[in-house]
Each structure stands twice: as structure tokens, then as C-alpha cells.
């Protein structure tokens, strides 16, 4: 096993996706298996926190040995490379969501003047700018309930190269691991402070949507990646360590799963409350030493993590389609069958998309 690989982390992407799905199922009255709104509201948001921290972490961890310099072409190339993987499915989901917007009705009634605003809003969504500027509450959710994440992530991708270039300089300093650990803690602390200062504002936007509100998570994750990389390299893979890390891994999972049951102030439930369990989880599982990590590297579990972002983008579309098809009838939607059906269809489509995208060009040509 390659000590530097982090395949054991993939399944946690899917775990976080389940939390997000449960949150959206709850607010749309899909299923009757998650009655505690406050708990699932909080845990659903924690899944997004995990994605931001993990995105920064993976970037930092695998960049440790690279000397990164800042160039405009380098930034453009990096952003283009990432969006090439993420944007096509987002484009399809966004265009599909027009069905559920006011645009079809306005076109049918030829209300061209009234059409200007929703079209302008659609353009912002297509340009991934919906989370950058607030005009009216909730408009960043208009065409996709989850697209704002990609919009905010775009901001992080633009800053990624400069951040890694700064990390390259820090890495060459004495006690760089301590410095990175301090940056990790400071980033989390500043993010928590931001949440507190924004507690009396339009919290859904100013405290957990605009890019500046999520920068602390991304930088925290990246600094954690730079912190752990040299430490993981020094760990010995022996029976004693495997037993110790197995115990720690079980504890980390319990903390990750049970954290949402703890009490927390209202202002902290979206972001601040979730730094501790996510940092513990990544710190314990990154070495991949314990037997739980070995289990999570099994192909079926890793495969669930591989399709998690596809699932994240399309599950809301599946839920909205199901609601429209059933006439928004709670007697139909608020059942376990509805929950299982929407979850299953979302997962199936996610695997189909992943399978199509993972084919090599030669394979696609030979199959036509």
C-alpha cells in the first residue's frame, strides 16, 4: 500500500453526501425517516463544510513536494483543468432546472419585460457567479440548490495557485510543519470568528455562502494537508500502529457521526461547529494505517466516493422532478419509498455518468 495515497478518505465524501441528501429530502418532505429538522439541518450543512476542508486538504497534501510559482497562465490553466471536470454536469443540471423556474411561464405568456430578471439571474448561474453577489435573498438557489457550492469553490480555485506558492516558501523554512499547523488552527479560528460576527446578518448568505465566508475552511484544509504530509511519511506501518490507529479511527468516526447531536449556538451550526470533527477525521485517517482504512479502500466503498460529486449535483434535480411528477402530494412524497426511490435513482445516474466519463477516447470510439 502506498503510504501517500488517500483512497480511504473517498468514502467519507459519500457519507457527507448522504447528510446533504437527507437535508434536502427533509425540506422537500421526501420520506419520513428524518423527523428531527434541527439536527439534520445542521448535519446537512456539515457535509458542505467537509467538502470545502477536504478540497483544500487534498490540494495541499499532494502539492507538498511541488515547487509552485504564481503566473497568470498557471492560474488560468489550473482553474480550466478543474472546471473541465466539474462544469459539464453542472451546466446540464442548471439548464434542466429552468423547467422548474418561472421562465417557461413568462415565455408562454410573452411577458418579455418580466423575463429580463430571471434570464440575468440564469446568466449569473451559468457563469458561476451566483454566490459572489447578493441582490435578493435566496437567489443563489434559484436554478440549483447546490450550484452555489461550485460558484464558491471557483473562488477557491482562483486562489489555489497563489496559496500553494506561499506554502512552497513556508515549506522551505525551519519548523515548517509547526507553521502549517498554526495556520490551520488560525484559519479555523478566523472562520469561527467570522460566523460569530455575522450572527445577526442574513446568515444563510453572509455567513455560509459568499466565498469569503468559506475561505477559512479551504485554507484550514490546505494547511492541514501540508502539516500531515511529512508526518505520514515518518509513520511506521507495523502491527502496533495498526491496532492503535484502528482504535483511533473508530473513535474518529463516532465523533464525526455524533457531533451533530451536541448542543451548539445558532450562529455556529453552519460552519463553526464542524471544524473539530472534520479535522480529527482527516488527521486520523490520512495515514491509512488502521484496519478501518483498509476496509474503506475496498473498491465498492471507494467507488461510492468516486461518484459523490455527481450525486451532489444531480440529487436535487431528481427530487424536484419526483415532486413535480407526484403533484407535490405529501401523501405520496412523505414515504420511505419516495426517499429510497430518489436516493436510488440519484445514485444510479451518478454511476452512469461516472462510467461514461471514465472511458478512454479509444474505448468510446470502439463502442460506436
N, C-alpha and C positions, 0 to 999 in steps of 0.2 A: 504493500500500500504506500503510495506517495504521501509523505507527511504533510506536504504543502497543499494537497487537494482539500477542497471544502465541500465535497459532494454530500456529506452528511447534513449540511445545512439546507439543502434543497427542499427536503420535505417540510421544513418549517415555513417555507413560502406558502405551501398548500394549507398548512394549519392556520396561518394568518388569513388566507383567502376564505376559509370556512367562516371565520369570525365576521369578515366583511359581508359575506353572503347572508349570514344569519341576521345581521343588522338590516340589510335591505329587504330581506324576507319579512322581517318584523314590521318595518314601517309601511310595507305594501300589503300587510295582512296575508302573507303567504305562509301556510302551515300554522299549527297550533302547538309547536314543540318548544317555543322560546318565549314564555309569558313575561319574563322579567325585563321590562323595557330598559330601565336604567342600567342594568348590568350589561345587557347586550349592546346598548348604545355605546357604552364605554369600551367594551371589548372590541366592537367593530372598529372603532377609531384606533384602537391599539394595533390592529393589523396594519393600518396605514403607517403608523409610527415605525413598526418593524421594517416595512419596505424601504422607508427613507434611510433608516440606520443601516440596513443591510446593503443598500445600493452604494452608500459611501464606504462601507466596510470592505466590500468585495473589490472596489476600485483601489482603495488604499493597500489592501493586503497583497494583491497581485502586482502592485506597482513598486513595492519596496525596493527591489533590486534594479529598478529602472532609473536612469537619469533623465528627468523630464524638464524640458525648457519651454518657455512660453513664446509661441508665434501665432499670428492671426490665422495662418493656414492650418496650423496644428489644431487650434480650437475648432475651426470650421470642419476639418476632417473628422475629428472625434465626435462632434455633435451629429454630423451627417451619418457616420457609421452606426451610432446608436439609434437614431431615428429611422434608419433604413429597416431596422428590425421591428420597431415598435409602431411606426406611423401607419403602415398599410391597413392593419386590422382596425386601428383607431379610426381611420378615415371611413371604412365600411360601416362601423358601428355608429359613427356620428351622422353619416348620410341616412342610414336606416332610421335613426331616431327622429328624422324630420316627420315621419309618419305620425308620431305622437305629439307633434308640436302644433302651433296654430297656423303654420304656413299653408297646409292643404286647404283649410277652410277659407283663408284670406284669398288664395288664388281662385278658388271656386266662386267666391262672391265678388271677385275682381276689385278687392279693396287694396289697390296698389299703394296708396299712401301709408296705410297701416302695415304694409308688408316691409317697409323700409327698416324698421327697428329689428324685427326677427331675423331679417337677412343680414343686417350689420352684425348682429349677435352671432349668427352662424359663421360668418367670416372670421370673427374672433376665435371661435372654437376651432375652425379648420386651421388657423394659424397658431394654435396652441397658446393663445394669449388670454384665455378666459379667467385665469386665476391671478393675472397681473394687475388688473384694474377693476375696481368695483363701481358700477353705475347704479344698479338696483339690487337689493338683497336676493340672493339665490340664483342670479342669472348665470353664474358659473356652472350650474347644474342643469341648465335648460335642455341641452341636446344629449348630454351623457352625464349620468350621476357619478361617474368615476373618471371622466376625461380630465377633470381639474388636476388629478394626480400627475398625469403626464405633462400637463401645462407647467406645473410647479417643478417637476423633475427636469424639464427643459432648462429652466434657470440654473439648476444644479449642474447640468451637463456643460453649460457655457462656462461655469466657474471651475469645472473639474480640472482642466489642464493647469490654470494658474495655481490652484490649491496643491496639486501634485508637484508642481515646480517648486513651490515653497517648501513642501515636505522633503523634496530632494536635498535642499540646502540644510534643513534641520537634521536629516538623517546622517549627514557628514560631521555633525557636532558631537562633542563628548557628551555622554549620558543622554543620547537622543531618545532612547526608549522612555526615560523618565519625562522628557519634554513632551513627547507624544501623549503619554498618559495624562499629563497635566492639561494638555489641550483638549483631550477627550472629556475630562471632568469639567473643565471651564466651559466648553461648548454646551454640555448638558445643563450646567448651572445658568448660563445666559439664556438658554431656551426656556427654562423653567421661570426665570425672572420675566421674560417677555410675556409668557402666559399669564403671570400674575398681574403685570401692568396693564394687560389688555382685558382684564376680567370684567370691566364694566362697559366694554365696547360691543360692536356687532361681532361677537365671539366667533361664530361659525366662519367668518371670513378673515378678520384681522388676526385671530389667534391660531388658526389652523389651516388656512387656505393660501394666502398670499405667500410667494416664495420666501420672503424674509423670515416668515414665521416657522419655516421648516428647515432653514439653513443650519440651525444648531444640531438637528438630528443627523443631517448629512455629514457635517464636519466631524461630529462626535464619532460616527461610524467609521469615517476615513481615518481619523486619528487612532481609533481602536485597532484598525487593520494594521497600521504602521507599528503600533505598540506590540501586538501579538506575534507578528511575523518572526522576528528574531528569537522570541521566547519559545515558540513552537519548534523551531529548528534545534533548540538545545534539549528538548524533552526526549528522554529515552523511552523506547517502546518495549517495555518489559511487563511481566505478569503483575507485579506490584502496582505499577502505574495504571495498568488496565483496570484493575479492581478499584483503585482509588477513584479514577475518572468515571468508572461506571456508576459508583455511588453519587458522585458529584453531578453526573448527567441526569440521573433520576431526580435528584433534588432540584436541579435547574428547570426541568420540565414541569415539576409540581409547582414551582414558583411562577413559571410562565403561565400555567393554566389557571392557577388560583388567585393571581394578583387582582383580577377584576372583582373579586368578592370582598376586597378590603375597602375600608372607608376612605373617601377622598373628597376634597373640596370641589365645588362645581367648576372652578376655573382650571383645575388641574386634570380633569378627566380626559381631555382630548389628546394631550401630548405629555405634559409634565409627569403624569402618573406612570408612564410606561417606559421611562429610561432604564430604571433599575432592572426589571425582569428581562428586558431585551439585551442589555449589556451583559448580565450574568449568563444568559443563554449562549450568546456568541462567544464569550470568553471561555466557557467550559467546553463547548462543542467544537470549536475551531481546531484544536489539536487532533480531534478524531481518534482519540486513544481508547476510549471506553467501549464496552460491548454494545451499548445502545447506539453509538456512532456506527459501528459495524453493521448493525441491523438497518439503520437508516440509509446506508449505502447500497442496499439491495435495489436492483433495477426497478421493480414495481413502485417502490416508495420514491425513488429518485425521479421516476417518470412523472409522478403526480406533481412534484415540484417544478419539473420542466414545463408543464402546461399551465402553471399557476397564473402567469400574466395574461395568457389568452383567456383563461377563465375570468380573471378580474375584469377584463374589458367587455366581455360579452354577457356576463350573467345578468346584468341589469336589463339588457336588451331582451333576453329570454323572459325575464319576469314581466316586463311591460307587455310583451307580445302575449304571454299567457293571460294576463289580466284582461287585455282587450278581447281575446278570444272567448273568455268566460263571462264577458259582460260585467266585469268588476263585481261579481256576485260573491259576497263574503261566505255564503253557504257552500260555495264551491272552492274558493281560494283558501279559506282558513281550515285546511285539512292537511293531514300528514301526506296524503297522496300528492297534493299540489307542491309541497316542499320537496318531496323526493323526485317528482317529475321535473321540476325546474332545475334542481341541482343536477340530476342525471343528464338532462339534455345539454346543460351548460358544459358539463364535463366531457360528454361525447363530442360536442362540436369543438371543444378545446383540443382534444386529442387528434381529431381530423385535421384541424388547422396546423397543428404541430407536425403531424405526419407529412402533410403536403409541403410544408416549409422546410423540412429536414431532408427532402430528396435532393440529390445532386442533379445539376442540369442534365447530365448524360442519362440519368435514370428517368427524368421527366420526358426527354426526347424519345427514349426507347419505349415508353409506355403509351405514346401517341401513335 
